[in-house]
Amino acid sequence: MQLRKSKKVLRVSNISSFQGLKPELVEKVNQLEQTLGASLWISSGFRTKEYNSKVGGATNSQHLYGTAVDIAR
């Protein structure tokens, strides 16, 4: 299973390849995919402090800790 890029959004086929995410979050996203019976599209995962600031993320965003993803469908 691979992550595939499409217009700056990553399709999740195996989110464990997503660097910086906590294993618990990876498992929850995989479970959600199985429950929905569909692949999810991740528009944002782990962010560096600099990138988070650039995109207007919250100062204490969970993306900074690898505990958040933004899902597009």
Summary of the structure (lengths in Angstrom):
residues: 73
radius of gyration: 12.0
end to end distance: 19.1
largest distance: 35.2
contacts: 187
relative contact order: 0.22
helix: 37%
strand: 21%
